[in-house]
Amino acid sequence: MSKLHLTRYLYFLEEVKITLIDSILRKKSLKECYFWISEIYYSGFKIECIQLLLKIYYDFYHLLNPKLIKKITTFIKISINHDYSIEPLCSIINLLYNNETCPDLFIIRTAPLRGKKNINN
């Protein structure tokens, strides 16, 4: 059983991640996106922030915005070089928020394998 992690304001970390993804994709409010990334970041999950932003990019943005990874990588390097600064991570949020999405890779990655034969049959 995996351990449940809480953020600084006692949200479940996994729920915060899902809420951040939802906020970015629905483009409800950029400030809301900044809040959720900062909740993860200031709760001590700095590396998880980077991993999550990369996952969001590859799942929802890569097909329509393949060149965006260069900017994202640059911001990640800046963040790491400045002791995991949050400002470059917010710049990544801004990039994602202001670009088109395509869920095809997410759907393929999360869909169950079709045509898989049961070993018992």
Residue pairs with C-beta under 8 A, 6 or more apart in sequence:
4 12
4 13
4 14
5 12
5 13
5 14
5 45
6 12
6 13
6 43
7 13
7 16
7 39
7 40
7 43
7 45
8 39
8 42
8 43
9 39
11 39
13 40
13 43
13 45
13 48
16 36
16 39
16 40
17 40
17 48
17 52
19 36
20 33
20 36
20 37
20 40
20 52
20 56
21 52
21 56
23 29
23 32
23 33
23 36
24 33
24 56
24 93
24 96
24 97
25 60
25 101
27 97
30 93
30 94
30 97
33 93
33 97
34 90
34 93
37 49
37 53
37 86
37 89
37 90
37 93
38 86
38 90
40 48
40 49
40 52
41 49
41 84
41 86
41 89
42 86
46 84
47 84
49 86
49 89
50 76
50 79
50 80
50 89
53 72
53 76
53 89
53 92
53 93
53 96
54 72
54 76
56 96
57 68
57 69
57 72
57 92
57 96
58 105
59 103
59 105
59 106
59 109
60 96
60 101
60 102
60 103
60 105
60 106
61 68
61 96
61 99
61 100
61 101
61 102
62 68
62 69
62 105
63 102
63 104
63 105
64 99
64 100
64 101
64 102
65 99
65 100
68 95
68 99
71 95
72 92
72 95
75 88
75 89
75 91
75 92
75 95
76 88
76 92
78 85
78 88
79 85
79 86
79 87
79 88
79 89
82 88
